């Protein structure tokens, strides 16, 4: 996908403030107690923080494509806004829980006074989104009384989607997302000089934390191949990260309590990321004009394959519009809520099946990332 580079300072970027929500600028002890105690830790005996999404067996033999398991992230009993982005939103909410607890610990040992606490600027989150992640974060933060997220969308965003975003408890800004934005640009666009840009930051480990529960749920199905939509890259990055970590855990004589199958099975799984061929694809959540904040580049994926921490065929592959439309129709006909972007994994599976690359004795897991804000 092409990139448009610019030579300008952040303050010269064109942006429009669509909405800003009032929220306290500075911390106080009431917020420390509210966030530290109010955002709960998991009390599940299986160490999970999330209700697992269902896995639906689907027989596509009549369509000529064999049998698959659909990991359905559209299930609102698990994901309140109907997409996998709810999982990442929860992990971001826990940042504020841990932030509040860190402040409490410092107050308790005397390295932070309550007077100093009230001079601390509350960190705000900025994110670039095509809609679904912004909505998931806004709804989760509203529920937990956290600072409204600062959402950046493209100037050319669909009016219907923009109208829904403006209903959220969130600050909303528009800008030209065809430009190669830097973190500094993102802070400037969203009026967030002292905040955190979750689009680019690595210290909160998005490649291992955003979808770790989802990944272990999928691993425990013990499939041979897993197909996921590839947009920001975070979902596939989480799969690869946990394949590598599972191998390291095994070498060090420990095992993640969430993992119910042997490590040998985990590292043998082929993980396929499905990306649209067209830059103006109907799978609009996956077709960003550029992706500067990928944590795993092509060479990283190749290295993981070469070290045998994943299946030999693991790769990111492109898929045509025809296959995306076909996959979306199949899921819809099965009564599974999806949008074209969420159907891309199935589209890639169909493409590979038609090319004779799928063996009938293989167990296939396809991730439907759900149905969120759509143009139709």
C-alpha positions in Angstrom: 0.0 0.0 0.0 1.3 3.4 -0.9 2.4 6.0 1.6 2.3 9.8 1.4 5.1 11.4 3.3 5.1 15.0 4.3 7.6 17.6 5.4 5.8 19.7 8.0 5.6 20.3 11.7 2.8 18.8 13.8 1.2 22.2 14.3 0.8 22.6 10.5 -1.3 19.5 10.2 -4.9 20.1 9.2 -7.4 18.8 11.7 -10.9 19.5 12.8 -12.2 19.3 16.4 -15.5 17.5 16.1 -16.2 17.1 19.8 -14.5 17.4 23.1 -15.9 16.1 26.4 -15.3 17.8 29.8 -13.2 15.7 32.2 -11.0 16.7 35.2 -7.5 17.6 34.2 -5.7 16.6 37.4 -5.8 13.5 39.6 -7.4 13.3 43.0 -7.6 10.7 45.7 -11.3 9.9 44.9 -10.2 8.8 41.4 -7.4 6.7 42.9 -9.9 4.8 45.0 -12.5 4.6 42.3 -10.2 3.2 39.6 -7.9 1.1 41.9 -10.8 -0.7 43.5 -13.6 -0.3 40.9 -11.9 -2.0 37.9 -12.0 -5.5 39.1 -9.3 -8.2 38.8 -10.3 -11.6 37.5 -11.7 -14.0 40.1 -12.0 -16.9 37.7 -10.4 -20.1 38.8 -9.1 -20.7 35.3 -7.2 -17.4 35.4 -9.1 -15.9 32.5 -10.4 -12.4 32.6 -12.9 -12.9 29.7 -15.9 -15.0 29.0 -14.7 -17.2 26.0 -16.4 -16.5 22.7 -18.1 -19.5 21.1 -16.6 -21.7 18.5 -19.2 -22.6 15.9 -18.7 -25.7 13.6 -19.7 -24.7 10.0 -20.1 -27.2 7.2 -19.2 -25.5 3.9 -19.3 -28.7 1.9 -22.4 -27.5 -0.1 -20.4 -24.4 -1.0 -17.4 -26.6 -1.9 -15.1 -25.6 0.9 -15.1 -28.4 3.5 -15.6 -27.9 7.2 -14.3 -25.1 9.5 -14.7 -23.8 13.0 -15.7 -20.2 13.4 -14.3 -18.4 16.4 -17.1 -15.9 16.8 -15.9 -12.6 18.3 -19.3 -11.0 17.4 -20.9 -12.7 20.4 -22.1 -9.8 22.6 -22.3 -11.9 25.7 -18.5 -11.7 25.6 -17.8 -8.6 23.6 -20.3 -5.9 24.4 -19.9 -3.9 21.2 -19.8 -7.1 19.0 -16.1 -7.0 18.0 -12.8 -8.4 19.1 -11.8 -4.8 19.9 -13.7 -5.1 23.2 -10.8 -7.3 24.5 -8.2 -4.6 23.8 -10.5 -1.9 25.3 -10.6 -3.9 28.6 -6.8 -4.2 28.7 -6.6 -0.4 28.3 -9.0 0.1 31.1 -6.8 -2.1 33.4 -4.0 0.4 32.7 -5.9 2.9 34.7 -6.6 0.4 37.5 -2.8 -0.3 37.7 -2.0 3.4 37.4 -4.3 4.2 40.4 -2.8 1.4 42.4 0.7 2.6 41.6 -0.2 6.1 42.9 -1.7 4.5 46.1 1.4 2.5 46.8 3.6 5.7 46.4 1.3 7.6 48.8 1.4 4.8 51.3 5.2 4.7 51.4 5.5 8.4 51.4 7.1 9.0 48.0 4.0 10.9 46.8 2.0 13.3 48.9 -1.7 13.9 48.3 -0.9 17.5 47.5 1.6 16.3 44.8 -1.1 13.8 43.6 -3.5 16.7 42.8 -0.9 18.3 40.6 -0.6 15.2 38.4 -2.1 15.6 34.9 -4.5 12.6 34.2 -3.1 10.7 31.3 -5.4 10.6 28.3 -5.4 8.0 25.5 -5.2 9.0 21.8 -6.0 6.5 19.1 -6.4 6.4 15.4 -9.5 4.3 14.5 -11.8 3.5 11.6 -14.6 3.1 14.2 -14.7 -0.2 16.0 -11.8 0.2 18.3 -12.8 3.8 19.2 -16.3 2.7 20.0 -15.1 -0.3 22.1 -12.7 1.9 24.1 -15.3 4.7 24.6 -17.9 2.3 25.8 -15.6 0.5 28.2 -14.2 3.7 29.6 -17.7 5.1 30.1 -18.7 2.0 32.1 -15.6 2.4 34.3 -15.8 6.2 34.6 -12.4 6.6 32.9 -11.2 9.7 30.9 -13.0 9.9 27.5 -10.6 8.6 24.8 -9.3 11.0 22.2 -10.4 9.4 18.9 -8.8 10.4 15.5 -10.6 9.4 12.3 -10.0 10.2 8.7 -11.4 13.2 7.0 -13.0 10.9 4.4 -14.8 8.7 7.0 -18.3 7.6 6.1 -20.9 10.0 7.4 -23.0 7.3 8.9 -20.0 6.0 10.9 -18.9 9.5 12.0 -22.4 10.2 13.2 -22.3 7.1 15.5 -18.8 8.0 16.7 -20.0 11.5 17.7 -22.6 9.9 20.0 -19.8 8.3 22.1 -18.4 9.7 25.3 -15.1 10.6 23.5 -13.2 13.5 22.0 -13.3 13.3 18.3 -10.9 14.8 15.7 -10.6 14.4 11.9 -7.4 14.6 9.9 -5.8 13.4 6.7 -4.9 9.8 7.5 -3.2 9.3 4.1 -0.2 11.2 5.6 2.5 9.3 7.5 1.7 10.6 11.0 4.2 10.5 13.8 3.3 10.1 17.5 4.0 13.8 17.9 1.5 14.5 15.2 -1.1 12.3 16.9 -0.6 14.2 20.2 -1.0 17.5 18.4 -4.1 16.6 16.5 -5.8 15.3 19.6 -4.9 18.1 22.0 -3.0 15.6 24.1 0.6 16.8 24.7 0.9 14.9 28.0 -1.0 11.8 27.0 -0.4 8.3 25.6 -0.8 7.4 21.9 -1.9 3.7 21.9 -1.5 3.5 18.2 2.3 3.6 18.4 3.3 2.8 22.0 5.0 -0.5 22.7 5.6 -0.3 26.5 2.1 -1.6 27.3 2.9 -4.7 25.2 -0.1 -4.6 22.7 1.5 -7.5 20.8 1.0 -9.8 23.9 -1.8 -8.2 26.0 -4.5 -7.0 23.8 -5.7 -10.4 22.6 -3.9 -12.9 24.9 -7.1 -14.4 26.2 -8.5 -14.8 22.7 -5.3 -16.5 21.5 -5.3 -19.0 24.3 -9.0 -19.8 23.7 -8.1 -20.5 20.0 -5.0 -22.5 20.8 -7.0 -24.8 23.1 -9.2 -25.8 20.2 -6.0 -27.5 18.9 -6.4 -26.5 15.2 -3.8 -27.1 12.5 -4.4 -23.7 10.9 -5.8 -20.4 12.1 -7.1 -17.6 9.8 -7.4 -14.0 11.1 -8.2 -10.6 9.5 -5.1 -8.4 9.2 -5.7 -4.7 9.8 -3.5 -3.1 12.4 -1.7 -6.4 12.7 -2.3 -6.7 16.4 -4.3 -9.9 16.3 -1.8 -11.8 14.3 1.0 -10.3 16.4 -0.6 -11.7 19.5 -0.8 -15.2 18.0 2.9 -15.2 17.0 4.0 -13.6 20.3 2.2 -16.4 22.3 3.6 -19.1 20.1 7.1 -17.8 20.9 6.3 -17.3 24.6 4.8 -20.8 24.8 8.1 -22.3 23.5 10.2 -20.2 25.9 7.9 -21.1 28.8 8.3 -24.8 27.9 12.1 -24.5 27.8 12.1 -22.8 31.2 9.9 -25.5 32.8 6.8 -23.4 33.3 3.5 -23.2 31.5 0.8 -20.6 31.2 -2.2 -21.9 33.2 -4.5 -20.9 30.4 -2.9 -23.3 27.9 -4.5 -26.7 27.9 -2.7 -28.3 25.1 1.0 -29.4 24.6 3.5 -26.7 23.4 4.4 -29.0 20.5 0.8 -28.5 19.2 1.0 -24.7 19.7 4.2 -24.1 17.7 3.0 -26.4 14.9 0.0 -24.2 14.1 0.0 -22.2 10.8 -1.2 -18.6 11.4 -2.5 -16.8 8.4 -3.2 -13.1 8.3 -5.7 -11.9 5.6 -5.2 -8.5 4.1 -7.2 -7.0 1.2 -5.5 -6.6 -2.1 -7.3 -3.4 -2.8 -6.5 -0.2 -0.9 -10.1 0.9 -1.3 -11.4 -2.5 -0.2 -14.9 -3.1 1.1 -13.1 -4.5 4.1 -12.5 -0.9 5.2 -11.3 -1.7 8.7 -8.3 -3.5 7.2 -7.2 -1.2 4.4 -5.4 1.7 6.1 -3.2 3.7 3.6 -0.1 2.9 5.7 0.7 1.0 8.8 3.8 2.7 10.4 3.2 1.2 13.9 3.3 -2.5 13.1 5.4 -4.3 15.7 6.0 -7.4 13.6 7.3 -6.6 10.1 7.6 -9.2 7.4 11.1 -10.0 8.5 9.9 -10.7 12.0 7.4 -13.2 10.8 10.0 -14.8 8.7 12.4 -15.1 11.7 9.7 -16.8 13.8 9.0 -19.3 11.0 12.8 -19.9 10.5 13.2 -20.6 14.2 10.3 -23.1 14.1 8.3 -21.3 16.7 5.3 -21.4 14.4 4.0 -23.5 11.5 6.1 -23.6 8.4 3.4 -21.9 6.3 2.6 -19.1 8.7 2.3 -15.8 6.6 0.4 -12.7 5.9 -1.4 -13.0 2.5 -3.6 -10.8 0.4 -7.1 -11.6 -0.7 -9.3 -10.3 -3.5 -12.6 -8.5 -3.1 -14.5 -11.4 -4.7 -13.4 -13.7 -1.9 -14.2 -11.2 0.8 -17.7 -10.7 -0.5 -18.2 -14.5 -0.8 -17.0 -15.1 2.8 -19.2 -12.3 4.2 -22.2 -13.8 2.5 -21.4 -17.3 3.8 -21.1 -16.0 7.4 -24.3 -14.0 7.1 -26.2 -16.9 5.6 -25.0 -19.0 8.6 -26.6 -16.4 10.9 -23.2 -15.2 12.1 -22.9 -11.4 12.5 -20.0 -10.1 10.6 -18.8 -7.3 8.3 -16.5 -7.6 5.3 -13.5 -6.8 7.4 -14.4 -9.5 10.0 -14.9 -12.0 7.2 -11.4 -11.6 5.7 -10.0 -14.7 7.5 -12.6 -16.9 5.9 -12.0 -15.2 2.6 -8.3 -16.3 2.7 -9.3 -19.8 3.7 -11.6 -20.0 0.7 -8.9 -18.7 -1.6 -6.4 -21.3 -0.3 -9.0 -24.0 -0.6 -9.7 -23.1 -4.2 -6.0 -23.3 -4.9 -5.8 -26.8 -3.5 -3.8 -25.8 -0.4 -6.1 -27.1 2.2 -6.0 -30.8 3.2 -9.4 -32.2 4.2 -8.0 -33.9 7.3 -6.8 -30.6 8.8 -8.7 -28.8 11.6 -9.3 -25.2 10.5 -10.1 -22.4 12.9 -11.3 -19.1 11.3 -11.6 -16.0 13.4 -14.6 -13.7 12.7 -13.6 -10.5 14.4 -17.2 -9.3 14.5 -19.6 -6.7 13.3 -19.2 -3.1 14.5 -19.8 0.3 12.9 -20.4 -0.3 9.2 -21.3 1.9 6.2 -24.4 -0.1 5.4 
